Amino acid sequence: MEFIEYLNQIEEQYNELEQKLSTDEVLQDQNKLRELTKKYHYLQKVVDKIRYYKQVHSNLQEARRILKEENEPDMLEIASEEKNKGDKELKELEQQIKILLLPADPRDQANIIIEIRAGTGGEEAALFAAGLFKMYCRFAESMRWKVEVLSTNTTDLGGFKEIIFSVSGKKVYASMKYESGVHRVQRIPETEGGGRIHTSAVTVAVLPEPREVEVEIRSEDLRIDVFRASGSGGQHVNTTDSAVRITHNPTGIVVSCQDEKSQIKNRSKAMKVLKARLYDKQITEQQNRLAQERKSQVGSGDRSERIRTYNFPQNRVTDHRINLTLYKLDQILLGDIQELIDNLRLHYQTKLLEEEFNSIA
């Protein structure tokens, strides 16, 4: 199907919807009226763009006709300028329309839970996990998002074997969903006397927080254990059983939380993480089924995939999914990750556009 034919179909749908909105059947059904009005306003933006696209397309066709049939130099010069301008504008409009027509990800509005875990590299990986946590906190601050630490497992040098935290605000998941994966760091550790560069790895998981209706947890499926929180000794050791471990028996998912002195607060935080992990499992299974049907998967957020390398000696960050290299590691670690996010979003939007249009072509 030609793109212009596809646009004509959408315009026809819009015209039919416009007529349907004025019928007694719809006007007397408030739920139906609300649903169709919402769709109408969405399509109105698309159709306005389509009509302008068709106008530019018509002007371009006329310019091409003049170039083919006319001999007058002035006319040919004007037509040539119109064609060059029209070609560029048409391409931009086509991309804008395709993005407007992309199905929205309902999770884009969701708050998130981020889990950062030290991988290969021992203490050095734990220190870099702490560095990534600070990077995300600074970016969240610039976006006016709220960060709440849910669980930590620290090392003697101030690194994190694991840190779990929530981020809430406007369109958090839309910006952060491509951060899931293995983040690799190359640098000379402070403990390295020989000046050798070490390579370590940290895994990041970005989980959208589900709404209450999206995840059902039955109390009989849970085993809840309480225990005394571990600490660094002295006054920091808990003297009460305030730490909480929740096991979801059907899936085997285990969540522990001991950061709060209150057992109730630890239990609340652990349940928050459990819900996010169960929701993530549910979404992953849905995506895998869809991938088998369509034989491809775009932006899966596979956390076993090496996505990015942070090279300290060269002040370089490379995102391997989009072959983007930026020589401003120092700024990125201070939270300046918007350029990475924008390029990743564009990359995955383009892939989705290709799949979406190929499915109707």
C-alpha positions in Angstrom: 0.0 0.0 0.0 1.3 3.5 -0.9 1.7 5.9 2.0 -0.7 8.3 0.5 -3.4 5.6 0.2 -2.8 4.8 3.9 -3.4 8.4 4.8 -6.6 8.5 2.7 -7.9 5.6 4.8 -7.2 7.4 8.0 -9.0 10.5 6.7 -12.0 8.4 5.8 -12.0 6.9 9.3 -11.9 10.4 10.7 -14.9 11.6 8.5 -16.9 8.5 9.5 -16.2 9.2 13.1 -17.2 12.8 12.8 -20.6 11.7 11.4 -21.0 9.0 14.0 -20.5 11.6 16.8 -23.7 13.5 15.7 -26.0 10.4 15.8 -28.6 10.0 18.5 -27.2 6.5 19.4 -23.8 8.0 20.4 -25.2 11.3 22.0 -27.4 9.3 24.3 -24.6 7.0 25.5 -22.2 9.1 27.6 -19.5 6.4 27.9 -19.5 5.9 24.1 -19.5 9.6 23.5 -16.5 10.1 25.8 -14.6 7.3 24.1 -15.3 8.5 20.5 -14.7 12.1 21.4 -11.2 11.2 22.7 -10.5 9.3 19.6 -11.8 12.1 17.4 -9.6 14.8 19.1 -6.5 12.5 18.6 -7.3 11.8 14.9 -8.0 15.5 14.4 -4.3 16.3 15.1 -3.3 13.6 12.7 -5.7 14.6 9.9 -4.7 18.2 10.1 -1.1 17.1 9.5 -2.3 14.7 6.7 -4.2 17.4 4.9 -1.2 19.6 4.9 0.9 16.7 3.7 -1.4 16.2 0.8 -1.2 19.9 -0.1 2.6 19.7 -0.1 2.4 16.5 -2.1 0.1 18.1 -4.7 2.4 21.2 -5.0 5.4 18.8 -5.4 3.6 16.9 -8.2 2.9 20.2 -10.0 6.5 21.2 -9.7 7.6 17.9 -11.2 5.2 18.3 -14.0 6.6 21.8 -14.8 10.1 20.5 -14.8 9.1 17.8 -17.2 6.9 19.8 -19.6 8.0 23.5 -19.5 11.0 25.1 -21.3 10.8 28.7 -19.8 14.0 29.3 -17.7 12.2 31.3 -15.0 9.5 28.8 -14.6 12.0 25.9 -14.4 14.1 27.8 -11.8 11.0 28.3 -9.6 9.8 24.8 -10.1 13.2 23.4 -9.2 13.2 25.4 -5.9 9.7 24.2 -5.2 10.7 20.6 -5.8 13.7 20.7 -3.5 11.7 22.4 -0.8 8.8 20.0 -1.3 11.0 16.9 -1.2 12.5 17.9 2.1 9.2 19.0 3.7 7.3 15.9 2.6 9.9 13.6 4.1 9.7 15.5 7.4 5.9 15.5 7.4 5.9 11.7 6.7 8.1 11.1 9.7 5.9 13.3 11.9 2.7 11.6 10.8 4.2 8.1 11.4 5.2 9.1 14.9 1.7 10.5 15.6 0.3 7.1 14.4 2.5 5.0 16.6 0.5 3.1 19.3 1.2 4.7 22.7 3.0 2.6 25.3 0.5 2.8 28.2 3.5 2.3 30.6 5.2 5.5 29.5 3.3 7.4 32.2 4.3 5.0 34.9 6.6 5.6 37.8 9.5 3.1 38.0 11.7 1.0 40.3 15.4 0.8 39.3 17.5 -2.1 40.6 21.3 -1.6 40.2 23.6 -4.6 41.0 27.3 -5.0 40.9 28.5 -7.7 38.6 31.9 -8.7 37.4 34.7 -6.7 39.1 34.0 -7.0 42.8 34.6 -3.8 44.8 35.2 -1.8 41.7 31.9 -2.8 40.2 30.2 -1.9 43.5 31.7 1.6 43.4 30.5 2.1 39.8 27.1 0.9 40.9 27.2 3.8 43.4 28.3 6.1 40.6 25.3 5.1 38.4 23.0 5.7 41.3 24.3 9.2 41.7 24.0 9.8 37.9 20.3 8.8 37.9 19.6 10.8 41.0 21.1 13.9 39.4 19.2 13.4 36.2 16.0 12.9 38.2 16.7 16.1 40.1 17.0 18.0 36.8 13.6 16.5 35.7 12.0 17.4 39.1 11.3 13.7 39.8 11.3 12.2 43.3 13.7 9.5 44.2 13.1 7.1 47.2 15.7 4.5 48.2 13.9 1.1 48.9 16.8 -1.2 49.7 20.6 -1.2 49.8 23.5 -3.6 50.3 26.6 -1.6 50.8 30.4 -2.4 50.8 33.1 -1.2 53.1 34.4 1.4 50.5 30.9 2.9 50.0 29.9 1.0 46.9 26.7 -0.9 46.4 26.4 -4.6 45.9 22.8 -3.8 45.2 20.6 -0.7 45.5 16.9 -0.6 44.7 15.1 2.8 44.5 11.9 4.2 43.0 11.6 7.3 40.8 8.2 9.1 40.4 7.2 12.0 38.3 6.0 12.9 34.8 6.6 10.3 32.1 9.5 8.6 34.1 9.3 5.3 32.3 9.2 6.9 28.9 12.6 8.4 29.5 14.3 5.6 31.5 13.0 2.4 29.9 16.1 2.0 27.7 18.5 2.0 30.7 18.0 -1.7 31.4 21.0 -3.9 30.6 24.7 -4.4 31.4 26.7 -1.2 31.9 30.4 -1.8 31.5 33.1 0.5 33.1 36.8 0.7 32.1 39.0 2.6 34.5 42.0 2.4 36.8 40.6 1.5 40.3 41.8 3.5 43.3 43.2 0.2 44.7 45.3 -0.5 41.6 48.9 0.3 42.2 50.2 -0.7 38.8 48.1 1.8 36.8 46.3 -1.0 34.9 42.8 -0.4 33.4 40.2 -2.8 34.8 36.9 -3.7 33.2 33.9 -4.2 35.5 30.2 -4.6 34.9 27.0 -3.5 36.6 23.4 -4.6 35.7 20.5 -2.2 35.7 16.8 -3.2 35.7 14.1 -0.6 35.1 10.7 -1.8 36.2 7.5 0.1 35.6 5.4 0.4 38.7 2.0 -1.3 38.0 -1.4 0.2 38.9 -3.3 -1.8 41.5 -5.5 -3.4 38.9 -2.6 -4.7 36.8 -1.1 -7.1 39.4 -3.0 -9.3 41.7 -1.2 -10.8 44.7 -3.0 -13.3 46.8 -2.0 -13.4 50.5 -1.9 -17.2 50.5 0.8 -17.1 47.8 3.2 -15.2 50.1 5.7 -16.4 52.7 6.7 -13.5 54.9 9.8 -13.9 57.2 11.1 -11.3 59.6 14.6 -11.2 60.9 17.2 -8.9 62.6 18.7 -6.5 60.2 22.5 -6.7 59.7 24.7 -3.7 60.2 28.2 -2.4 60.6 28.4 -3.1 64.3 27.8 -1.0 67.5 24.8 1.2 67.6 23.9 0.5 64.0 22.9 -3.1 64.6 19.2 -3.5 64.9 18.0 -5.1 68.2 14.6 -5.9 66.9 13.3 -8.2 64.1 12.5 -5.3 61.7 13.9 -6.7 58.4 11.4 -8.4 56.1 11.8 -11.1 53.4 8.8 -11.8 51.2 8.7 -14.9 49.0 6.1 -15.2 46.2 5.7 -19.0 46.1 4.2 -19.4 42.5 7.1 -17.6 40.9 9.9 -18.0 43.5 10.6 -14.3 43.5 12.2 -13.2 46.8 12.4 -9.6 48.0 14.2 -8.4 51.2 14.1 -5.0 52.8 15.9 -4.0 56.0 16.8 -0.3 55.6 14.0 1.0 57.8 13.8 0.5 61.6 10.1 -0.2 61.2 9.0 -3.6 60.2 5.8 -2.1 58.7 7.8 0.3 56.5 10.2 -2.5 55.3 7.2 -4.7 54.5 5.6 -1.9 52.5 8.7 -1.2 50.5 9.3 -5.0 49.9 5.7 -5.3 48.5 6.3 -2.3 46.2 9.3 -4.1 44.7 7.6 -7.4 44.5 4.6 -5.9 42.6 7.0 -4.3 40.1 9.0 -7.5 39.6 5.8 -9.5 39.0 4.5 -6.9 36.6 7.8 -6.9 34.7 7.6 -10.7 34.5 4.1 -10.5 33.2 5.1 -7.9 30.5 8.2 -9.9 29.5 6.1 -13.0 29.0 3.6 -11.0 26.8 6.5 -9.5 24.8 8.1 -13.0 24.3 4.7 -14.3 23.0 4.4 -11.3 20.7 8.0 -11.8 19.5 7.3 -15.4 18.5 4.3 -14.3 16.6 6.1 -11.4 14.8 9.5 -13.1 14.8 11.2 -9.9 16.1 11.4 -7.8 19.2 12.2 -4.1 19.4 13.7 -2.5 22.5 13.1 -5.6 24.7 15.2 -4.2 27.6 17.0 -7.6 27.9 19.1 -7.2 31.0 21.7 -9.7 29.8 22.6 -7.4 26.9 25.7 -5.2 27.2 24.3 -1.8 26.3 26.9 0.8 27.2 30.6 1.3 28.0 32.0 4.0 30.2 35.7 4.6 29.4 37.3 6.9 32.0 40.8 7.3 30.5 39.3 8.6 27.2 36.3 10.4 28.9 34.2 8.4 26.5 30.7 6.8 26.7 29.6 4.4 23.9 26.0 3.1 23.6 26.4 -0.2 21.6 22.8 -0.5 20.6 22.9 2.7 18.5 26.7 3.0 17.9 26.7 6.4 19.6 29.9 7.6 21.2 30.1 10.8 23.3 33.3 12.3 24.7 31.8 13.8 27.8 31.8 11.0 30.4 32.4 13.6 33.2 29.2 15.5 32.3 27.2 12.3 31.9 28.1 11.0 35.3 26.8 14.4 36.6 23.4 13.5 35.2 23.6 14.9 31.7 22.1 11.8 30.0 19.4 13.6 27.9 21.3 13.3 24.6 21.6 9.5 25.2 17.9 9.2 26.0 16.9 11.3 22.9 19.0 9.2 20.5 17.7 5.9 22.0 14.1 7.0 21.8 14.6 8.1 18.1 16.3 4.8 17.3 13.5 2.6 18.7 10.7 4.9 17.4 12.2 4.5 13.9 12.3 0.7 14.3 8.7 0.7 15.5 7.7 2.8 12.6 9.3 0.4 10.2 7.5 -2.6 11.8 4.2 -0.7 12.0 4.2 0.4 8.4 5.5 -2.9 7.1 2.6 -4.7 8.8 0.0 -2.7 6.7 2.0 -2.4 3.5 
